[in-house]
Amino acid sequence: MKNDIHPDYHMITVKMTDGTTYETRSTYGKEGDTLVLDIDPTVHPAWTGGNARLMDTGGRVSKFKKKYEGLGF
């Protein structure tokens, strides 16, 4: 393998939506950084049973619906 082509693999802290944290190894950021999750397995409908709706923080869903409203979606 070639030297110095792989990203740095180090310890980071992951903060869940409920405030709990855990440490894991990742290539995200720098050593000791914190990754704050907007959606995680504790709140995502795919893991919780499905009838909760995701927040459309960037307007992407409404933009999609407006763009394709004439097609019957």
C-alpha positions in Angstrom: 0.0 0.0 0.0 1.1 3.6 -0.6 2.1 5.6 2.4 0.3 8.8 3.5 -2.8 8.3 1.3 -5.3 7.3 4.0 -7.1 9.8 6.2 -6.3 10.2 9.9 -8.3 7.7 12.0 -8.8 9.0 15.5 -11.1 9.2 18.5 -14.2 11.5 18.4 -17.3 12.0 20.5 -20.7 11.5 19.0 -23.6 13.4 20.6 -27.1 11.9 20.0 -30.3 14.0 19.8 -31.2 13.2 23.4 -27.9 14.5 24.7 -26.2 11.2 25.4 -22.6 10.8 24.0 -20.3 8.0 23.2 -16.7 7.8 21.9 -15.8 6.1 18.7 -13.0 6.0 16.1 -13.6 8.0 12.9 -12.0 10.0 10.1 -14.4 12.9 10.9 -12.8 16.2 12.0 -9.7 16.1 14.3 -8.9 14.2 17.4 -11.3 15.1 20.2 -14.0 16.7 18.0 -17.7 16.2 18.6 -20.1 15.1 15.9 -23.6 16.3 16.7 -26.4 14.2 15.1 -29.7 15.7 13.8 -31.2 12.3 13.3 -30.1 9.1 15.1 -31.4 5.6 15.7 -33.2 6.7 18.9 -35.5 9.1 16.9 -35.5 7.9 13.3 -38.8 6.3 12.2 -37.1 3.4 10.5 -35.9 2.3 14.0 -38.7 3.5 16.2 -41.8 2.1 14.6 -42.4 4.6 11.8 -45.3 7.0 12.5 -43.1 10.0 13.5 -42.4 12.6 10.8 -39.0 14.0 10.1 -38.5 17.7 10.3 -37.8 19.4 6.9 -35.0 21.7 8.2 -33.8 22.8 4.7 -37.1 22.9 2.9 -36.0 20.1 0.6 -39.3 18.1 0.9 -41.5 21.1 0.2 -39.3 22.1 -2.7 -39.6 18.6 -4.2 -43.4 18.6 -3.7 -43.7 22.0 -5.3 -41.5 21.0 -8.3 -43.4 17.8 -9.0 -46.9 18.7 -7.8 -48.5 18.3 -11.3 -47.3 14.7 -11.7 -49.7 13.3 -9.0 -47.2 12.4 -6.2 
